């Protein structure tokens, strides 16, 4: 029995010695202090311009953008709801986690547009990369009956999206933009003054989000135009509220622009926010996962 006890003790010591190294080699979950910063914005758009938020691969975002008439027209037009309204339906698809393609159709000018957005840099938690940087291109074509050739119906936008998430509440974005219209017009206003449109416009979008919690946030945008600009146009302004509901992101806002593409917002906004020329609008974003389960 003494010999048997000794053999059992030796066996337990050997097994214990083997178990300790095996346990030490088990993988451990560790926090990644240098990982990518996420949720800089909650939707692919701020209000009037695109944000640096990218769709995950094989995800589809369906967007409804709606803007009504001037709210300061009063009760007679139900604060703009009876006025002329523009609406855009859009689809954007995440080809990869850093590249998305989109199409859309707006009521004004029966405008169809195609867009591409590519992320070149993503902000890191350890600040090795302090900002997220994306490029966006958009091509629009007017389809109203006007007798123009296809090339005369085209308009373009190129933009650089630069954003930083400072903390869980505050995110800011700067967006240098260049727009071009192949065809512009010369006309007269009601006073007989000649209005000349410009082919090219250079602007910088300034926008931000302040989140109160993980569902509610406020938004603001200002888009000053630099250099030559179309006669009678004003810098676009918008303020709004972001509401995250899990599957949807709702954006309710007041804005000067009825246009739903950046090139038109830059070149054709004629209302002055600070003079009381603003309208009510909303964006609805719904993301569908098509793969990658």
Phi and psi in degrees as GROMACS dihedral restraints (atoms count N, CA, C in turn):
[ dihedral_restraints ]
;  ai    aj    ak    al  type     phi  dphi    fc
    3     4     5     6     1   -60.6    20    10
    4     5     6     7     1   -40.9    20    10
    6     7     8     9     1   -65.8    20    10
    7     8     9    10     1   -38.1    20    10
    9    10    11    12     1   -66.3    20    10
   10    11    12    13     1   -41.3    20    10
   12    13    14    15     1   -61.7    20    10
   13    14    15    16     1   -40.6    20    10
   15    16    17    18     1   -63.1    20    10
   16    17    18    19     1   -41.9    20    10
   18    19    20    21     1   -63.7    20    10
   19    20    21    22     1   -39.8    20    10
   21    22    23    24     1   -63.6    20    10
   22    23    24    25     1   -41.4    20    10
   24    25    26    27     1   -63.2    20    10
   25    26    27    28     1   -44.2    20    10
   27    28    29    30     1   -62.9    20    10
   28    29    30    31     1   -41.2    20    10
   30    31    32    33     1   -63.6    20    10
   31    32    33    34     1   -42.8    20    10
   33    34    35    36     1   -64.3    20    10
   34    35    36    37     1   -38.6    20    10
   36    37    38    39     1   -65.2    20    10
   37    38    39    40     1   -40.3    20    10
   39    40    41    42     1   -66.2    20    10
   40    41    42    43     1   -46.0    20    10
   42    43    44    45     1   -62.9    20    10
   43    44    45    46     1   -39.1    20    10
   45    46    47    48     1   -63.9    20    10
   46    47    48    49     1   -40.1    20    10
   48    49    50    51     1   -65.1    20    10
   49    50    51    52     1   -34.5    20    10
   51    52    53    54     1   -74.2    20    10
   52    53    54    55     1   -34.1    20    10
   54    55    56    57     1   -70.1    20    10
   55    56    57    58     1   -36.0    20    10
   57    58    59    60     1   -63.2    20    10
   58    59    60    61     1   -47.9    20    10
   60    61    62    63     1   -63.4    20    10
   61    62    63    64     1   -37.0    20    10
   63    64    65    66     1   -63.1    20    10
   64    65    66    67     1   -40.9    20    10
   66    67    68    69     1   -65.7    20    10
   67    68    69    70     1   -37.2    20    10
   69    70    71    72     1   -67.1    20    10
   70    71    72    73     1   -22.8    20    10
   72    73    74    75     1   -91.4    20    10
   73    74    75    76     1    -0.6    20    10
   75    76    77    78     1   -65.1    20    10
   76    77    78    79     1   139.4    20    10
   78    79    80    81     1   -65.4    20    10
   79    80    81    82     1   146.4    20    10
   81    82    83    84     1  -121.3    20    10
   82    83    84    85     1   142.5    20    10
   84    85    86    87     1   -81.4    20    10
   85    86    87    88     1   125.1    20    10
   87    88    89    90     1  -124.2    20    10
   88    89    90    91     1   144.3    20    10
   90    91    92    93     1   -68.0    20    10
   91    92    93    94     1   145.8    20    10
   93    94    95    96     1  -104.4    20    10
   94    95    96    97     1    95.0    20    10
   96    97    98    99     1   -68.9    20    10
   97    98    99   100     1   -15.4    20    10
   99   100   101   102     1  -107.2    20    10
  100   101   102   103     1    17.9    20    10
  102   103   104   105     1   -70.7    20    10
  103   104   105   106     1   171.5    20    10
  105   106   107   108     1   -70.4    20    10
  106   107   108   109     1   147.0    20    10
  108   109   110   111     1   -82.4    20    10
  109   110   111   112     1   128.9    20    10
  111   112   113   114     1  -115.9    20    10
  112   113   114   115     1   166.4    20    10
  114   115   116   117     1    57.2    20    10
  115   116   117   118     1    40.1    20    10
  117   118   119   120     1   -59.2    20    10
  118   119   120   121     1   -41.6    20    10
  120   121   122   123     1  -135.1    20    10
  121   122   123   124     1   162.3    20    10
  123   124   125   126     1   -95.5    20    10
  124   125   126   127     1   -12.4    20    10
  126   127   128   129     1  -140.6    20    10
  127   128   129   130     1   159.9    20    10
  129   130   131   132     1   -65.9    20    10
  130   131   132   133     1   -11.1    20    10
  132   133   134   135     1  -122.2    20    10
  133   134   135   136     1   147.8    20    10
  135   136   137   138     1   -74.4    20    10
  136   137   138   139     1   -82.2    20    10
  138   139   140   141     1  -134.0    20    10
  139   140   141   142     1   -63.9    20    10
  141   142   143   144     1   -97.0    20    10
  142   143   144   145     1   -23.3    20    10
  144   145   146   147     1  -120.0    20    10
  145   146   147   148     1   163.8    20    10
  147   148   149   150     1   -72.4    20    10
  148   149   150   151     1   150.0    20    10
  150   151   152   153     1  -104.9    20    10
  151   152   153   154     1   173.3    20    10
  153   154   155   156     1   -80.4    20    10
  154   155   156   157     1    -0.2    20    10
  156   157   158   159     1   -64.8    20    10
  157   158   159   160     1   127.7    20    10
  159   160   161   162     1  -113.0    20    10
  160   161   162   163     1   145.1    20    10
  162   163   164   165     1   -75.1    20    10
  163   164   165   166     1   138.1    20    10
  165   166   167   168     1   -62.1    20    10
  166   167   168   169     1   158.9    20    10
  168   169   170   171     1   -56.9    20    10
  169   170   171   172     1   136.8    20    10
  171   172   173   174     1    65.5    20    10
  172   173   174   175     1    26.9    20    10
  174   175   176   177     1  -110.4    20    10
  175   176   177   178     1   143.0    20    10
  177   178   179   180     1  -118.0    20    10
  178   179   180   181     1   128.6    20    10
  180   181   182   183     1  -109.4    20    10
  181   182   183   184     1   122.6    20    10
  183   184   185   186     1  -101.6    20    10
  184   185   186   187     1   126.4    20    10
  186   187   188   189     1  -121.8    20    10
  187   188   189   190     1   135.6    20    10
  189   190   191   192     1  -116.7    20    10
  190   191   192   193     1   121.7    20    10
  192   193   194   195     1  -116.7    20    10
  193   194   195   196     1   131.3    20    10
  195   196   197   198     1  -141.1    20    10
  196   197   198   199     1   133.1    20    10
  198   199   200   201     1  -137.1    20    10
  199   200   201   202     1   131.2    20    10
  201   202   203   204     1   -97.9    20    10
  202   203   204   205     1  -166.9    20    10
  204   205   206   207     1   -79.7    20    10
  205   206   207   208     1  -178.7    20    10
  207   208   209   210     1   -62.1    20    10
  208   209   210   211     1   124.5    20    10
  210   211   212   213     1   -70.2    20    10
  211   212   213   214     1   -28.8    20    10
  213   214   215   216     1   -78.1    20    10
  214   215   216   217     1     4.3    20    10
  216   217   218   219     1   -69.3    20    10
  217   218   219   220     1   -15.1    20    10
  219   220   221   222     1    91.3    20    10
  220   221   222   223     1  -166.0    20    10
  222   223   224   225     1   -65.1    20    10
  223   224   225   226     1   -30.4    20    10
  225   226   227   228     1   -56.5    20    10
  226   227   228   229     1   -35.3    20    10
  228   229   230   231     1  -108.8    20    10
  229   230   231   232     1    18.7    20    10
  231   232   233   234     1    52.7    20    10
  232   233   234   235     1    48.0    20    10
  234   235   236   237     1    54.5    20    10
  235   236   237   238     1    43.5    20    10
  237   238   239   240     1    96.6    20    10
  238   239   240   241     1   -14.3    20    10
  240   241   242   243     1   -67.7    20    10
  241   242   243   244     1   -24.1    20    10
  243   244   245   246     1   -86.6    20    10
  244   245   246   247     1    -9.5    20    10
  246   247   248   249     1   -77.0    20    10
  247   248   249   250     1   177.2    20    10
  249   250   251   252     1   -63.5    20    10
  250   251   252   253     1   127.3    20    10
  252   253   254   255     1  -118.7    20    10
  253   254   255   256     1   145.3    20    10
  255   256   257   258     1  -110.2    20    10
  256   257   258   259     1   145.7    20    10
  258   259   260   261     1  -141.8    20    10
  259   260   261   262     1   142.5    20    10
  261   262   263   264     1  -130.9    20    10
  262   263   264   265     1   132.4    20    10
  264   265   266   267     1  -105.6    20    10
  265   266   267   268     1   132.3    20    10
  267   268   269   270     1  -139.9    20    10
  268   269   270   271     1   151.7    20    10
  270   271   272   273     1  -128.2    20    10
  271   272   273   274     1   130.8    20    10
  273   274   275   276     1  -126.8    20    10
  274   275   276   277     1   138.5    20    10
  276   277   278   279     1  -125.9    20    10
  277   278   279   280     1   132.4    20    10
  279   280   281   282     1   -82.0    20    10
  280   281   282   283     1   100.5    20    10
  282   283   284   285     1   -67.5    20    10
  283   284   285   286     1   -44.7    20    10
  285   286   287   288     1  -135.1    20    10
  286   287   288   289     1  -177.8    20    10
  288   289   290   291     1   -70.2    20    10
  289   290   291   292     1   -12.5    20    10
  291   292   293   294     1  -120.9    20    10
  292   293   294   295     1    -1.7    20    10
  294   295   296   297     1  -133.2    20    10
  295   296   297   298     1   130.1    20    10
  297   298   299   300     1  -134.1    20    10
  298   299   300   301     1   150.4    20    10
  300   301   302   303     1  -123.6    20    10
  301   302   303   304     1   146.6    20    10
  303   304   305   306     1  -147.3    20    10
  304   305   306   307     1   158.1    20    10
  306   307   308   309     1  -136.4    20    10
  307   308   309   310     1   157.4    20    10
  309   310   311   312     1  -160.6    20    10
  310   311   312   313     1   164.2    20    10
  312   313   314   315     1  -139.1    20    10
  313   314   315   316     1   125.6    20    10
  315   316   317   318     1  -107.6    20    10
  316   317   318   319     1   151.3    20    10
  318   319   320   321     1   -67.8    20    10
  319   320   321   322     1   -48.5    20    10
  321   322   323   324     1   -62.3    20    10
  322   323   324   325     1   131.4    20    10
  324   325   326   327     1    62.0    20    10
  325   326   327   328     1     8.5    20    10
  327   328   329   330     1    44.8    20    10
  328   329   330   331     1    53.4    20    10
  330   331   332   333     1   -85.0    20    10
  331   332   333   334     1   124.2    20    10
  333   334   335   336     1  -103.8    20    10
  334   335   336   337     1   139.7    20    10
  336   337   338   339     1  -137.7    20    10
  337   338   339   340     1   147.7    20    10
  339   340   341   342     1  -121.7    20    10
  340   341   342   343     1   141.4    20    10
  342   343   344   345     1  -139.3    20    10
  343   344   345   346     1   155.7    20    10
  345   346   347   348     1  -137.2    20    10
  346   347   348   349     1   139.9    20    10
  348   349   350   351     1  -135.1    20    10
  349   350   351   352     1   129.6    20    10
  351   352   353   354     1  -130.9    20    10
  352   353   354   355     1   129.6    20    10
  354   355   356   357     1   -90.0    20    10
  355   356   357   358     1   125.0    20    10
  357   358   359   360     1   -97.8    20    10
  358   359   360   361     1   -34.7    20    10
  360   361   362   363     1  -135.1    20    10
  361   362   363   364     1   147.1    20    10
  363   364   365   366     1  -127.6    20    10
  364   365   366   367     1   130.3    20    10
  366   367   368   369     1   -55.7    20    10
  367   368   369   370     1   139.4    20    10
  369   370   371   372     1  -111.6    20    10
  370   371   372   373     1   151.2    20    10
  372   373   374   375     1   -65.3    20    10
  373   374   375   376     1   -28.8    20    10
  375   376   377   378     1   -88.9    20    10
  376   377   378   379     1     7.2    20    10
  378   379   380   381     1    67.2    20    10
  379   380   381   382     1    14.3    20    10
  381   382   383   384     1   -60.8    20    10
  382   383   384   385     1   -34.7    20    10
  384   385   386   387     1  -120.3    20    10
  385   386   387   388     1   108.3    20    10
  387   388   389   390     1   -81.1    20    10
  388   389   390   391     1   -13.9    20    10
  390   391   392   393     1  -138.5    20    10
  391   392   393   394     1   162.4    20    10
  393   394   395   396     1  -100.5    20    10
  394   395   396   397     1   133.5    20    10
  396   397   398   399     1  -129.2    20    10
  397   398   399   400     1   127.2    20    10
  399   400   401   402     1  -133.3    20    10
  400   401   402   403     1   157.7    20    10
  402   403   404   405     1  -114.3    20    10
  403   404   405   406     1   143.4    20    10
  405   406   407   408     1  -134.1    20    10
  406   407   408   409     1   139.1    20    10
  408   409   410   411     1  -128.8    20    10
  409   410   411   412     1   144.5    20    10
  411   412   413   414     1  -141.2    20    10
  412   413   414   415     1   136.0    20    10
  414   415   416   417     1  -124.1    20    10
  415   416   417   418     1   126.2    20    10
  417   418   419   420     1  -116.1    20    10
  418   419   420   421     1   149.7    20    10
  420   421   422   423     1  -133.9    20    10
  421   422   423   424     1   128.0    20    10
  423   424   425   426     1   -80.9    20    10
  424   425   426   427     1   130.8    20    10
  426   427   428   429     1  -117.1    20    10
  427   428   429   430     1     9.5    20    10
  429   430   431   432     1   -67.1    20    10
  430   431   432   433     1   153.7    20    10
  432   433   434   435     1   -73.8    20    10
  433   434   435   436     1   107.8    20    10
  435   436   437   438     1  -137.9    20    10
  436   437   438   439     1     2.5    20    10
  438   439   440   441     1    77.8    20    10
  439   440   441   442     1     5.1    20    10
  441   442   443   444     1   -81.6    20    10
  442   443   444   445     1   152.5    20    10
  444   445   446   447     1   -72.3    20    10
  445   446   447   448     1   164.5    20    10
  447   448   449   450     1   -57.3    20    10
  448   449   450   451     1   -44.3    20    10
  450   451   452   453     1   -64.6    20    10
  451   452   453   454     1   -27.4    20    10
  453   454   455   456     1   -80.0    20    10
  454   455   456   457     1   -10.6    20    10
  456   457   458   459     1   -94.1    20    10
  457   458   459   460     1    -4.8    20    10
  459   460   461   462     1   -89.3    20    10
  460   461   462   463     1   147.5    20    10
  462   463   464   465     1  -141.5    20    10
  463   464   465   466     1   157.0    20    10
  465   466   467   468     1  -138.8    20    10
  466   467   468   469     1   157.6    20    10
  468   469   470   471     1  -142.6    20    10
  469   470   471   472     1   138.1    20    10
  471   472   473   474     1  -126.1    20    10
  472   473   474   475     1   134.3    20    10
  474   475   476   477     1  -143.8    20    10
  475   476   477   478     1   147.5    20    10
  477   478   479   480     1  -113.8    20    10
  478   479   480   481     1   120.5    20    10
  480   481   482   483     1  -103.2    20    10
  481   482   483   484     1   118.1    20    10
  483   484   485   486     1  -125.0    20    10
  484   485   486   487     1   119.0    20    10
  486   487   488   489     1  -137.4    20    10
  487   488   489   490     1   154.1    20    10
  489   490   491   492     1  -138.8    20    10
  490   491   492   493     1   132.9    20    10
  492   493   494   495     1   -95.8    20    10
  493   494   495   496     1   110.8    20    10
  495   496   497   498     1   -79.8    20    10
  496   497   498   499     1   -34.1    20    10
  498   499   500   501     1  -163.4    20    10
  499   500   501   502     1  -170.9    20    10
  501   502   503   504     1   -65.7    20    10
  502   503   504   505     1   -13.9    20    10
  504   505   506   507     1  -104.5    20    10
  505   506   507   508     1   -43.8    20    10
  507   508   509   510     1  -107.9    20    10
  508   509   510   511     1   126.0    20    10
  510   511   512   513     1  -131.9    20    10
  511   512   513   514     1   138.1    20    10
  513   514   515   516     1  -127.4    20    10
  514   515   516   517     1   150.2    20    10
  516   517   518   519     1  -139.9    20    10
  517   518   519   520     1   139.9    20    10
  519   520   521   522     1  -119.3    20    10
  520   521   522   523     1   131.6    20    10
  522   523   524   525     1  -134.0    20    10
  523   524   525   526     1    90.3    20    10
  525   526   527   528     1   -63.8    20    10
  526   527   528   529     1   134.6    20    10
  528   529   530   531     1  -137.4    20    10
  529   530   531   532     1   146.3    20    10
  531   532   533   534     1  -131.1    20    10
  532   533   534   535     1   129.1    20    10
  534   535   536   537     1  -121.0    20    10
  535   536   537   538     1   151.8    20    10
  537   538   539   540     1  -143.3    20    10
  538   539   540   541     1   135.4    20    10
  540   541   542   543     1  -116.3    20    10
  541   542   543   544     1   126.6    20    10
  543   544   545   546     1   -65.3    20    10
  544   545   546   547     1   -32.0    20    10
  546   547   548   549     1  -126.2    20    10
  547   548   549   550     1   130.9    20    10
  549   550   551   552     1  -127.5    20    10
  550   551   552   553     1   170.6    20    10
  552   553   554   555     1  -129.0    20    10
  553   554   555   556     1   155.0    20    10
  555   556   557   558     1  -117.5    20    10
  556   557   558   559     1   127.2    20    10
  558   559   560   561     1  -143.2    20    10
  559   560   561   562     1  -177.1    20    10
  561   562   563   564     1  -124.1    20    10
  562   563   564   565     1   143.8    20    10
  564   565   566   567     1   -85.2    20    10
  565   566   567   568     1  -173.9    20    10
  567   568   569   570     1   -64.6    20    10
  568   569   570   571     1   -22.8    20    10
  570   571   572   573     1   -92.2    20    10
  571   572   573   574     1     3.6    20    10
  573   574   575   576     1    86.0    20    10
  574   575   576   577     1     1.9    20    10
  576   577   578   579     1   -73.9    20    10
  577   578   579   580     1   140.8    20    10
  579   580   581   582     1   -76.3    20    10
  580   581   582   583     1   130.7    20    10
  582   583   584   585     1  -109.7    20    10
  583   584   585   586     1   121.6    20    10
  585   586   587   588     1  -112.5    20    10
  586   587   588   589     1   125.2    20    10
  588   589   590   591     1   -86.8    20    10
  589   590   591   592     1   149.8    20    10
  591   592   593   594     1  -102.9    20    10
  592   593   594   595     1   144.2    20    10
  594   595   596   597     1   -69.8    20    10
  595   596   597   598     1   -39.0    20    10
  597   598   599   600     1  -119.3    20    10
  598   599   600   601     1   143.5    20    10
  600   601   602   603     1  -138.5    20    10
  601   602   603   604     1   138.9    20    10
  603   604   605   606     1  -116.5    20    10
  604   605   606   607     1   128.8    20    10
  606   607   608   609     1  -144.8    20    10
  607   608   609   610     1   165.3    20    10
  609   610   611   612     1  -131.2    20    10
  610   611   612   613     1   117.6    20    10
  612   613   614   615     1   -83.0    20    10
  613   614   615   616     1   131.3    20    10
  615   616   617   618     1  -118.4    20    10
  616   617   618   619     1   119.7    20    10
  618   619   620   621     1  -146.3    20    10
  619   620   621   622     1   163.5    20    10
  621   622   623   624     1  -163.0    20    10
  622   623   624   625     1   164.4    20    10
  624   625   626   627     1  -134.2    20    10
  625   626   627   628     1   136.0    20    10
  627   628   629   630     1  -123.0    20    10
  628   629   630   631     1   116.0    20    10
  630   631   632   633     1   -94.1    20    10
  631   632   633   634     1   130.6    20    10
  633   634   635   636     1   -83.3    20    10
  634   635   636   637     1   -32.6    20    10
  636   637   638   639     1  -158.0    20    10
  637   638   639   640     1  -163.9    20    10
  639   640   641   642     1   -82.5    20    10
  640   641   642   643     1     8.0    20    10
  642   643   644   645     1  -126.3    20    10
  643   644   645   646     1   -28.2    20    10
  645   646   647   648     1  -120.6    20    10
  646   647   648   649     1   137.3    20    10
  648   649   650   651     1  -153.3    20    10
  649   650   651   652     1   157.6    20    10
  651   652   653   654     1  -108.1    20    10
  652   653   654   655     1   151.0    20    10
  654   655   656   657     1  -128.2    20    10
  655   656   657   658     1   152.9    20    10
  657   658   659   660     1  -151.3    20    10
  658   659   660   661     1   144.1    20    10
  660   661   662   663     1  -142.3    20    10
  661   662   663   664     1   145.8    20    10
  663   664   665   666     1  -142.8    20    10
  664   665   666   667     1   131.5    20    10
  666   667   668   669     1  -126.3    20    10
  667   668   669   670     1    86.6    20    10
  669   670   671   672     1   -75.2    20    10
  670   671   672   673     1   141.2    20    10
  672   673   674   675     1  -101.8    20    10
  673   674   675   676     1   138.0    20    10
  675   676   677   678     1  -115.0    20    10
  676   677   678   679     1   145.2    20    10
  678   679   680   681     1    79.4    20    10
  679   680   681   682     1  -157.4    20    10
  681   682   683   684     1   -63.0    20    10
  682   683   684   685     1   143.3    20    10
  684   685   686   687     1  -146.9    20    10
  685   686   687   688     1   161.7    20    10
  687   688   689   690     1   -63.6    20    10
  688   689   690   691     1   138.3    20    10
  690   691   692   693     1   -57.5    20    10
  691   692   693   694     1   138.0    20    10
  693   694   695   696     1    81.2    20    10
  694   695   696   697     1     3.6    20    10
  696   697   698   699     1   -89.8    20    10
  697   698   699   700     1   158.0    20    10
  699   700   701   702     1  -128.4    20    10
  700   701   702   703     1   157.3    20    10
  702   703   704   705     1   -68.0    20    10
  703   704   705   706     1   134.3    20    10
  705   706   707   708     1   -79.8    20    10
  706   707   708   709     1   143.0    20    10
  708   709   710   711     1  -135.9    20    10
  709   710   711   712     1   144.6    20    10
  711   712   713   714     1  -152.0    20    10
  712   713   714   715     1   144.9    20    10
  714   715   716   717     1  -135.4    20    10
  715   716   717   718     1   144.9    20    10
  717   718   719   720     1  -162.7    20    10
  718   719   720   721     1  -175.1    20    10
  720   721   722   723     1  -124.8    20    10
  721   722   723   724     1   135.8    20    10
  723   724   725   726     1  -102.6    20    10
  724   725   726   727     1   131.7    20    10
  726   727   728   729     1  -127.3    20    10
  727   728   729   730     1   114.9    20    10
  729   730   731   732     1   -97.0    20    10
  730   731   732   733     1   122.5    20    10
  732   733   734   735     1  -117.2    20    10
  733   734   735   736     1    14.4    20    10
  735   736   737   738     1   100.0    20    10
  736   737   738   739     1   -74.2    20    10
  738   739   740   741     1   -91.1    20    10
  739   740   741   742     1   -19.8    20    10
  741   742   743   744     1  -123.0    20    10
  742   743   744   745     1   152.6    20    10
  744   745   746   747     1  -123.8    20    10
  745   746   747   748     1   117.6    20    10
  747   748   749   750     1  -101.4    20    10
  748   749   750   751     1   138.5    20    10
  750   751   752   753     1  -127.9    20    10
  751   752   753   754     1   116.0    20    10
  753   754   755   756     1  -109.7    20    10
  754   755   756   757     1   131.5    20    10
  756   757   758   759     1  -152.7    20    10
  757   758   759   760     1   165.4    20    10
  759   760   761   762     1  -112.8    20    10
  760   761   762   763     1   132.6    20    10
  762   763   764   765     1  -147.3    20    10
  763   764   765   766     1   160.6    20    10
  765   766   767   768     1   -89.6    20    10
  766   767   768   769     1   -23.2    20    10
  768   769   770   771     1   -98.5    20    10
  769   770   771   772     1   135.0    20    10
  771   772   773   774     1   -93.5    20    10
  772   773   774   775     1    -9.8    20    10
  774   775   776   777     1   -80.5    20    10
  775   776   777   778     1   148.7    20    10
  777   778   779   780     1  -109.6    20    10
  778   779   780   781     1    -2.0    20    10
  780   781   782   783     1  -117.9    20    10
  781   782   783   784     1   148.6    20    10
  783   784   785   786     1   -63.1    20    10
  784   785   786   787     1   -37.9    20    10
  786   787   788   789     1   -62.3    20    10
  787   788   789   790     1   -34.9    20    10
  789   790   791   792     1   -77.6    20    10
  790   791   792   793     1   -36.8    20    10
  792   793   794   795     1   -60.9    20    10
  793   794   795   796     1   -39.3    20    10
  795   796   797   798     1   -68.5    20    10
  796   797   798   799     1   -46.1    20    10
  798   799   800   801     1   -90.6    20    10
  799   800   801   802     1   -21.7    20    10
  801   802   803   804     1  -130.3    20    10
  802   803   804   805     1    13.3    20    10
  804   805   806   807     1   -78.4    20    10
  805   806   807   808     1   122.1    20    10
  807   808   809   810     1  -113.7    20    10
  808   809   810   811     1     4.2    20    10
  810   811   812   813     1  -104.2    20    10
  811   812   813   814     1   145.0    20    10
  813   814   815   816     1  -106.8    20    10
  814   815   816   817     1   111.6    20    10
  816   817   818   819     1   -58.4    20    10
  817   818   819   820     1   -42.1    20    10
  819   820   821   822     1   -76.7    20    10
  820   821   822   823     1    -9.4    20    10
  822   823   824   825     1   -96.5    20    10
  823   824   825   826     1     6.1    20    10
  825   826   827   828     1    90.7    20    10
  826   827   828   829     1    10.3    20    10
  828   829   830   831     1   -90.9    20    10
  829   830   831   832     1    81.9    20    10
  831   832   833   834     1  -136.2    20    10
  832   833   834   835     1   162.1    20    10
  834   835   836   837     1  -135.7    20    10
  835   836   837   838     1   156.9    20    10
  837   838   839   840     1   -86.9    20    10
  838   839   840   841     1   145.1    20    10
  840   841   842   843     1  -154.7    20    10
  841   842   843   844     1   170.6    20    10
  843   844   845   846     1  -151.9    20    10
  844   845   846   847     1   151.6    20    10
  846   847   848   849     1  -121.3    20    10
  847   848   849   850     1   139.7    20    10
  849   850   851   852     1  -123.2    20    10
  850   851   852   853     1   126.1    20    10
  852   853   854   855     1  -119.7    20    10
  853   854   855   856     1   129.0    20    10
  855   856   857   858     1  -131.9    20    10
  856   857   858   859     1   122.7    20    10
  858   859   860   861     1  -101.8    20    10
  859   860   861   862     1   133.9    20    10
  861   862   863   864     1  -118.8    20    10
  862   863   864   865     1   131.9    20    10
  864   865   866   867     1   -88.5    20    10
  865   866   867   868     1   120.0    20    10
  867   868   869   870     1  -100.7    20    10
  868   869   870   871     1    -8.8    20    10
  870   871   872   873     1  -170.6    20    10
  871   872   873   874     1  -174.5    20    10
  873   874   875   876     1    75.0    20    10
  874   875   876   877     1    28.7    20    10
